[in-house]
Amino acid sequence: MLIFGASGDLTKRLLVPALYNLACDGLLSKHFAVLGTAMDPLTTESFRERMTADIKKFHTRGEFDPRAWDDLIRRFHYVQGAFDDKALFQKLRAEVKRLDGEVGAKDSVLFYCATAPKFFGLICDNLHEAGFKEGTGWRRIIVEKPFGTDLQSALKLNAEVLAHWQESQIYRVDHYLGKETVQNLLAFRFSNGMFEPLWNKHHIDNIQFNVSEAVDVEGRGGYYDSSGVLRDMMQNHMFQMLAYLCMEVPGSFEPDAIRNEKAKLLQSLRRYTPDEVARYVVRGQYGPQLDAAGKVVKPGYRGEKDVDPRSKTETYAAARLHIDNWRWEGVPVYLRSGKALWKRGTEIIVEFKKAPEVIFRGTPVTGLAPNRLLFHIQPYQGIEIQFQAKIPGPRLQLQPVNMRFAYGDAFKAARYTGYEVMIHSCSHGDATLFSRGDLVEAAWQAAQPLLDYWTATPADFPNYARSSWGPKVAADLIAKDGRRWHEVVTGDVLKTVPLFKDGDALFLEAVIMALRSRQVAPGDLVIHKGDVGRELYLVARGEVEVLDDVGNVLKVLKDGDIFGEIGVLMSTPRTADVRARTSCDLFVLGKADFSRILRDNPQFAKAVLQVAKDRYDLNLSPQLLTAPR
């Protein structure tokens, strides 16, 4: 394995830990050696010393195994040089030949370009000129993303790496596809007969892909300002997941059979006109975090190091995509991703069409919630099915419930970096998880109109707060279709709210299943005085103000506060207007769900009674709270 860029971050943080994991799991051949090259003035000995220090920081296993590492590191070697130095490649060829004789690799070489894309073509050319194509074993080249920065650069990059090498020798790696939960999309679809018959426009209402990052650009402003979330996340990682989820059934699990179907799917994505981009796509950029005095605590994106103070680079994007084929015609596919959001999480939500409600006429059931199938990709890994079940008791009442499969509960596996399966697959000639040239080009063809439109139009930035759900325009985008984003809430998130912090798992699960999300802009009225209370609100982020009859502010409510609970409990008209003071992310709990949770969870009822006493000086009885309504 010849690594170009062996002294860089990718090598020490991901590639070497991946090799170490493969070695620990007995998946690394004994006929194997690593040859690293970079500009750093290292020797084989000093390279081994550096890698030994780094592996102790970046390995992903519970315990470090010094014996396994010692066996691996003795197979590491290093040659210093520049990628444009043809003499370097002659040295590398001679060293590869020597190592092949030493370890018995049968003249097979895996070239890993852990470098910037601008070096891919140069490295491929110099490998060819140095005679690396000659030999009796196989030759395979792994190149990292990004595969270009737009359609034209992707076409140029493909032409450069294929000038002297065959497509079958080029492995374009997307580490997201190395995640077990992403790979499980194929296994789930095609090994479970109960789902594939439903996998079409007749049964699925919409599909949502969500990739949220809580971190900001983390000092990488110089790189990110020339990238943005569309290039960094959507065009590659998210389009690949979309292809796995929505592609047609392949004829087999052979690499090209699967990649052929992925290519067809990406080629079916509608290429938007400028008017369609304006209609179906929105973008955002995070602003600064301020303290109570208005002082900047954390900078907005334009205040980050090495970022243009007038930058139009998007740190958030949301889109409605159309797949123009028979299976998915008319099914909206929503994508959203961003930085500096409220949580870290990657999920895919498949929402099925609702069952007919006519059969429930004359019963206490007033409406049906849709069934959902959730794929949790990271950090939680698992699959969840949400459906309706009857609440125990003499009356016909329904409650949303779920069945959840968690990887950690079912399998005992090491925590991989995602690169293990890529290295292992490439060394065995399995290209299933790697992008082909036509796949890359098809993805860029769908993304290019968005880049062109954004370049030509002004951006109203910043338009969302740090640690929020993102810009309100994203909520408006899906609301135009009569839908809403499905916010995946976990017990850990809910426990940060004082009202829920002492709740047990059963209680928290009941609340999570009942919550709905709502975003409001500054100045929006959330509650109108005189309206009958039918909803309770929880402030996830932001500030709302309670107003008197002439508009004076009586109280300001902030993160973790609830409001609207008294009107819901007593079925009385609202006693005051509540207005958004800032942009707000709110969780909404409907009256029926609220009353049911109170009845089933006395500790929650007690907490609500205390809120009523402290805030309104009301002494409500537990019987009033928990009486059926």
N, C-alpha and C positions, 0 to 999 in steps of 0.2 A: 504494500500500500504506500504509494508515493504521494505525500501531502504537500501541496504548494500553499504557503502561508502557515507553516507549521508553528510559528512563534506567536500567532494571533489569538484573539479571544475565542473564536469559534473552535479552534483546536483544543485549547485548554479547558474550556467550559463544557463542551458538548462531545467533540469527537473522541478525545482520550477517555473521558468517563464512559462513553458508549463502548469503546473497545474493552475497557476494564470490566464492564458489566457482562459483555459477551464472554470474556475470559472466565469470569467467576461462574457463569452458567454453563461452561463447557461447550460453548458455541463458536469458539475461535480455533481455527485449525492450528495444529502444531507446525505446519509448513507455512508459516506466516512471519512477515517482518514489516516494520514501519520504517520508511525513509522520509525524513522531513527536510524541507528546504525553505529558506526565507532569507531576508537581508540581514537579520540579526547575526552578529559575529559570535556564533556558538560552535562548540565542538560536539561530537557525539556525547562525551561525558557530561559537559555542562547542559546540553539539551535534556539528558536523562535526569539530571539534578533538578532542573526547572520543572519538568513534568511531574517529578515525584513530589515536589512542594505543592504544585497546583492540584494534583489529584486528591490530596488530603482536604482541600477546600471545596472541591466541586464534585466529588463522587456522590452518588445518590442512594447508596445502600445504607442500611441501618448501621452496619459495622464495617470498618475498613479491614480488608484481608491482606496483610502484608505479604503473605506467601504468594498469593495470586498476582499481586502487583510486581513482586520481584521477578516472577517468571515472565511477565509481560514486558517490563521495562528493559530487560536485557536484550529484547528484540527491536529496540528503538535505535535509530541511527540518524545522522544529520550531515547535510552538506550545505554550506553557506553560498549564496549567490543571488544575482538579480535575474528576474524573469526575461529581460531583454538581452541577456548575455548567452550567446549560443554555446560558448565554451562550458557554461554551467550544465547544459543539457547533455553534453558529451560526458562530463563527470558523473552525472546522474545515471546515464546509461551504463557506464562501467560499474558503478556501485550496485545498481540493480542486478546486473549480471553476477557480480560477486555474491550478493546476498541470496540470489536464486540458487547458486551452487551450495551455499551454506545451509539453507533451510529446506531446499527441495520444493520450491513453489511451482514447479513445472512450467516455468517461463510465463506465468500469468501475472498481470499487473493491473491494479486498480489505481487510477490517478484521481486524486481528490483536489479540486480547485477551491480551497478555503480562502478565496481572495475576492476582491471587488470584481464585478462583471467586466470591467474594462480590460482585465488581463486574460479573460477566457480565450479569446481569439489568438492572442499572442502565444499563450502557453500551448494551445492545440497546434499552432503552426510550428513552433520550435520542437515539440515532441515528434512531429512528422519529420522535420528536417534532420533530427538527430537519429532517425532510424528506429524509433520506438515501435513503429507499426510492424516491423519485421519480427518474426519469431514463431514458435510452435504453439504457444499458449494464447489465452484470450487477453484482450486489451479493452478496458472499460473506463470511461471518464465521467466522474460525477461533477456537476456544476451546481452552484448554489443560486437561490433566488437573490435579487430580482432578475427575472429574465427580460431585461429591457425596462425602460421607463415609459414607453408608449408603443404603439403598434409599429412605427417605423424602426425604432431601435431594437425591438424584438425580432423583426424580420432580418435586420442587419446582423444581430447576434447569432441567430440561427444559421445564417449564411456563413459566418466566420467559423463557427465550431464544426460545421459540416463540410468545410472546404476540403479537408483531407481525411475525414472520419465518417463512418456510416452512422445513420440514425440509430441503428441497433447498438452502437457502442457508446452513445451519449445518454447519460442518466441525469435528468434535471430533477434535483431533489427539492421537495417541499416537506419540511420536517413535520408539518401539521398532519400529514398523512401517515406518519409513523406512530401517532397516538393510537392506542388500542381502541379507544372509543370511536375514533373515526373509521378505523378498519372494520369495526363491528357493524357499521352501517350496512355493508355488503352482506355480512354473515346474517344479520338480523332479517334483512329483506328476503334473502333467497333461501334461507333454511327454515323459515317458519311459514307454513302454508296458510295460516289464518290471516296474514296481513296483505300479501301480494294481491289477492282479488279486490281489496279495498283501495289499492294504490293508484287512484285515478281521479279524474274530474267528477265522476258520479258520486263519490263518497267523501272526498276531501274538500273542505271549504277554503283553507288557506294554509300556507307554510311560512314559518318565521325562522330566520337565522339571526342569532344574536351573539356578538363577540364584544364583551365589555371589558375594558381595562381600567383599573382604578389608578394606575400610575400615569404620570404625565410623560413628557418626552425624555425625562431623566438625563438631562445634560447632552442629549444627542440632537439638539436643535439644528445644527448644521446639516446633518443627514436628513432629518425629518422634513425640513423646510423645502427640500427638493423632492420629497416623496408624497406625504399625506396618506390618509387612511385608505383612499381608493387604491393607490398603488401598493401600499404596505400590507394591506389585509384583504380587501374585498376581491381585487382582481385575481389573486392567487388562492389563498387559503379558503376563502368563503365560496368562490366559484368551484373549487375542487370538491368541497363538501356537498354543494348543490348538485354537482354532477353525480356523485355517489348516490345521493338520496333519490334523485329523479330520473336517472337513466333507465333505458329499457333493459329487459332481462338479457344478459349475454348468452351466447351459445355454450360457453364453458368458462372456467376460471383461468384460462390461459391469458397471459398478460395482454396480448393484442386484442383478444375478444372483449375484455373489459375496457381497454383504452379506446377501442373503436366506438363503443356505446357512449363513453364519456364525451368523445369528440362530437358525436351526433347531437348529444344533449346541448353542449355549449354552442354548437352551430345553430341550434334552434332558438337560442335567446334572441329576442327581438332587438335589432339595432335601432336605437332611438333617434328620432329627428330632434332638432333643437327644441321644438315645442313640446315634445314628449319628455325630454330631459327636465324641462321646467315644470311639467305636470307631475312626473313620477319620481323625481329625485330631489333630495334636499341635503344641505351640508351645514356644518357648524364648526365653531372654534371656541375653545374654552377661554373664559375671562379670568381675571385675578380673584383671589380670595381675600376678602377684607375683614378686619375686625370691627368691633362695635363703633370705634372712632373713625372708621373709614380708611384706616391705614392698611396698606398691602401686606398681607401675611405670606402669601404665595403668589408669584407672578402669573399673569395670564400667558397664553401661548406667545403673544407678541412681545412679552417681556422676558422670555426665556433666552438663555445665552445662545448666540450665533443665529438668532432668528430675526428676519427683517421686521422692524417695528410696524410695517404696513402690510405684512404678509397676508396673502389670500389662501395660504395652504390650509386645507381642511383637516381638523383633528377628529371630526365626526362626519359620518354620512349615513343616510338611510335611503332606501330605494324600493320601489315596487317593480319587480321584473315580470316579464311575460315569456312563457315558454310556448312557442308556436308549434305545437305538434298535437297529435290526436289525443294522447294520454292527458295532457295538462292544459289544453285549451280553456281559457277563462278562469283558471285557478291562479289567484295572485300569490306571488312569492316575494316576501318582504325580507330585506336584508338591512341590518344596522350594525354599526361598529364605531367605537370611539375611544378616546383616551380621557383620563381624569374624570371618570364616571363614578357612580355610587358604589360599585362593587367590581370584582373580577369574576368573570364567568362566561363560558361559552355554552350555548344551548341551541338545540333545534326543536321547534315546536310544530308538530303536525296536528292541525285542528280539523276535526271531522265535521261534516254537516250535522245539524241537530236532527234528532228524531222528531217525527210529527207530534204535536202537542194535543191534537184533537181528542185522543183517547182519555186524556186527563180532565176533560171538561166535567164540572160538577164535583171536583175533588179539591182539597186544599192546595194542590200543586198549581202554582200560578205561572210557571215557566220552566223550561229545561235548559240546562247549561250544556255546551258542546263537549263531546269527548275529545280528549287530547292525548297525544303520544309525545313524550318529551325525551329527547336524547341529551343527557348531561355529559358534555365533553370534558370540561375542566372548570374549576379544580375538583368539583365533585364528579365522579365518574359512574354513570349508571343509566338506567332506562326506567321511565315512569309512565304509567297509564292512569288517566283520570276519567272517572265515570260516575254515574249516579247510583245511589243505594238508598233503600228505605230506612228511615230513622225508626228504631225500635219503639213500639207503642201501638195503640189501637187506631190511630189516624194514619192516613196515607200521606206521608211527608217525605220528601227527598232531600238528600244532602250529597254534595260532591265529595268523593273519596278517591283514594289512589292506591295503586299497587306499585311498589318500587323495587327494582333490582339494583343493588350496589355492587360494583366490582370488588370492593374490599371485603364484602361479606361472603362472596361466592368463590373468589380465587385468591390464592396466596402467591403474589408475584412481586418481583423487585420493581422499584420505581424507576422506570426507564426514562432516558432523556428524549426518546423519539427517534434518535439517530441509530440505535442498535439495529432495528429492523431494516433501515435503509442500507446500512453497510452490509448486513447479512444477506439481504435480498440481492444487492448488486453483485456480491461475490459469488452468488449462485446463479446469476443471469436472469433473475426474476424482476422484470421491469414493471410489474403491476402498479406499484405505488409511485412510479416516477412519471413525470409529464413528458409527452411526446411533442415534437415541434408543432404539429397541427393543433394540439390542445392549447399550447401557449398562444398561438396566433388567434384561435377562435375566442379565447378569453379576452385578449386585447381588442379584438374587433367589437366586442360588446361594451368594453370599458371606454374605448377611445372617444365616442361621442360625448360622454360625460366630461372628460378632460377638456375637450374642445370648447364645450359650452361654458364651463367654469372659467376657462382662460379668457373668454370673450365677454364675460359679464361681471359686474361688481359684486362684492360680497359684503353683507351686513354683519361684520364680525366686531367683537365677540358676541355670541348669541346664546351661550349657555354657561352656567356656573359650574365651578369645580364640584365634584362629588354629587352631581345631580344625575338625572336620568338622560340628560342630553337636551338639545333645543326643543322648544315647544312645536316648532315647525314639523318635527318628526312625528309627534303625536297627532298633529293636524293632518299629516299626509295619510295616515292609516284611518283616521276618523272620517275622512271624506268617503271611504268605502264602507262606513258603518261598522268598523272593527276597531280594536285597540291592541296595543302591544301587550304581550303576556309577560309581565315582570315575574321572573323566577325568584321567589323569596325563600330564604332558608331560616331555620330556627336560630342560627347564629346571628343573622341580621335582625330578626325580630326581638331577640333578647337585649339588644342595645336600647330598646324603648322601655322606659321605666315601668309602664303599665304591664308589660309582658315579661319582664326580666326573671320573674320567679315561676313562670309557667312550666308545667311538665311537657313532655314530648307530645302527648295526646292532645293537650290543649293547644299547643303551638301549631300542630298540624291542622287542627280545626280552623284556627284563625287564618293560616296561610291559604287554605283551600277556599276561604270565603272572601279574601281581600280582592279588590279591584283597584286599578291604578288610574290616576287622573292628574294631568298637568294643567296649571293655570298660570297666566301671565300677570305681571304687576298691574293692579287696578281692577282685576276681574272680581266680580262678586261671586263668592262660593256659596253663601247662604243668604237668602232674602228673608227679611223680617216678615212674619205673617204666614209664610209657607208652612205646611204641616211637615214635621220632621220625619223623614224616611231613611236617612243615612247618617252614619257617624263618620267623622274624618280623623285621620291620623296624619300629622305633619311629618313626612319622611325627611324633607329638606325644605328650608325656606322660612318665611314669616308671614303670618296673617294677623289682621287687626280686627278686633271686635268694636263696632261703632254704636254710638247712641243715636237718638232720633234726629239729631242735627248734624251728624257726621263726625262728632268728636271721637277720638280713639280712647276706648275704655281699657283695653288690654291688648298686649301683643303676645301672640303664641308662636313658639319656635319649634325646632326639631324635637320630636318625641312627644309633643303635646297632642291632646285630642280635643275635639270640639264637635258640637252637634248632638252630643249623647243624651242630653235631657229631653230635647224634643222627640227623639226616637223612643226613649224609655216611656215617656208619659203620653205620647201621641198627641202632643199639643203644638200649636203654631210656634214657629221660631220667634224668639224674643228679641233678636238683634240681627243686624246685617254683619256678615263676616267677609272681609275683603282681603285679597292677596296684597301684601305689602311689597313682596319681592316675587320673582318667579318661584313657583312652588311645585314640589312633587308630593302628591297626596295619595294615601291609601284610603279607600272607601269601603265601609262595612255596612251592608244593607240591613234593614230593620229585622227581617225574618232571621237572617243568620246571626245577628247580634243577640236577639232574644234567645235563640237556641243555645248559643255558646254560653250565655249567662246561666241558663238552666243547668247545663251540663258541667259547669266549672264554677263552683261557689267562690273560689279564691278570686276569680276575675270579677264576679259580682261585688265582692267586698271592696275591691280596688275602685270600681266605678262609683260605689256608694261614697267612698272617701273623696273622690273628685267632686261629686255633687255637693258634699258638705263643705269642702274647702273653697270651692269656686262660687257656689250659689247660695250657701247656707241653707241647703235643702236637706231635710231628713226623710229619705225615702226608705221604705221597708223592703227587705229582701223579697217578700211575697209579690210586691208590685213589679220588681225587676224580672222575676222568673215566671210570672203568670203567662200561660199561653195566650198569644194574640193572633 
